[in-house]
Amino acid sequence: VIIQSNNLEIVGVFCDNQPAKSRSSLIRRIQHILVRENKWFVRYTPKENNQVTNALIKMVLTNDVDLRIFDDPPVEIQVILKEDRARGILNMGTSL
C-alpha cells in the first residue's frame, strides 16, 4: 500500500503507530487497513510536485465519464510530465 499526501499532518497521523484518535472515519478506516497490511509506505509530496494528479482529478471532475483508460497520456498530462522531468521531480525510470 502506498499513500501520498500533500498534507504533512495526515502523513504524521499515518506514520504514528498509535491507534487513531481522529474524528475522521476515513482516516480510522485507512489506519485499520494498514494494520492488516505487511508492507505500506506513506510519503509527503508537496502540492507543486503533484501536478499530474491534480490535472487528472480535474479531468475526472469536469467530465461525466465514470472510468477512463488511456493508452497514452492526454497531451496536457504529457506537458506536465515533461515539465516535471525537466525540474527533476519525475523518476528517471518513468516513461512518457
Contacts in CASP RR format, 6 or more apart in sequence:
PFRMAT RR
TARGET T0000
AUTHOR 0000-0000-0000
METHOD contacts of the structure
MODEL  1
VIIQSNNLEIVGVFCDNQPAKSRSSLIRRIQHILVRENKWFVRYTPKENN
QVTNALIKMVLTNDVDLRIFDDPPVEIQVILKEDRARGILNMGTSL
1 33 0 8 1.000
1 34 0 8 1.000
1 37 0 8 1.000
1 39 0 8 1.000
1 40 0 8 1.000
1 41 0 8 1.000
2 40 0 8 1.000
2 41 0 8 1.000
2 43 0 8 1.000
3 14 0 8 1.000
3 30 0 8 1.000
3 40 0 8 1.000
3 41 0 8 1.000
3 42 0 8 1.000
3 43 0 8 1.000
4 42 0 8 1.000
4 43 0 8 1.000
4 44 0 8 1.000
4 45 0 8 1.000
4 50 0 8 1.000
5 11 0 8 1.000
5 42 0 8 1.000
5 43 0 8 1.000
5 44 0 8 1.000
5 45 0 8 1.000
6 44 0 8 1.000
6 45 0 8 1.000
6 46 0 8 1.000
6 47 0 8 1.000
6 50 0 8 1.000
8 44 0 8 1.000
10 27 0 8 1.000
11 42 0 8 1.000
11 43 0 8 1.000
11 44 0 8 1.000
12 42 0 8 1.000
13 20 0 8 1.000
13 22 0 8 1.000
13 27 0 8 1.000
13 31 0 8 1.000
14 27 0 8 1.000
14 30 0 8 1.000
14 31 0 8 1.000
14 34 0 8 1.000
14 42 0 8 1.000
15 42 0 8 1.000
19 31 0 8 1.000
20 27 0 8 1.000
20 28 0 8 1.000
20 31 0 8 1.000
20 32 0 8 1.000
22 28 0 8 1.000
34 40 0 8 1.000
47 54 0 8 1.000
49 84 0 8 1.000
49 89 0 8 1.000
51 80 0 8 1.000
51 83 0 8 1.000
51 84 0 8 1.000
52 77 0 8 1.000
52 80 0 8 1.000
52 81 0 8 1.000
52 84 0 8 1.000
55 76 0 8 1.000
55 77 0 8 1.000
55 80 0 8 1.000
56 77 0 8 1.000
59 68 0 8 1.000
59 74 0 8 1.000
60 68 0 8 1.000
72 78 0 8 1.000
73 81 0 8 1.000
73 96 0 8 1.000
78 96 0 8 1.000
81 90 0 8 1.000
81 94 0 8 1.000
81 96 0 8 1.000
82 96 0 8 1.000
84 90 0 8 1.000
85 94 0 8 1.000
END
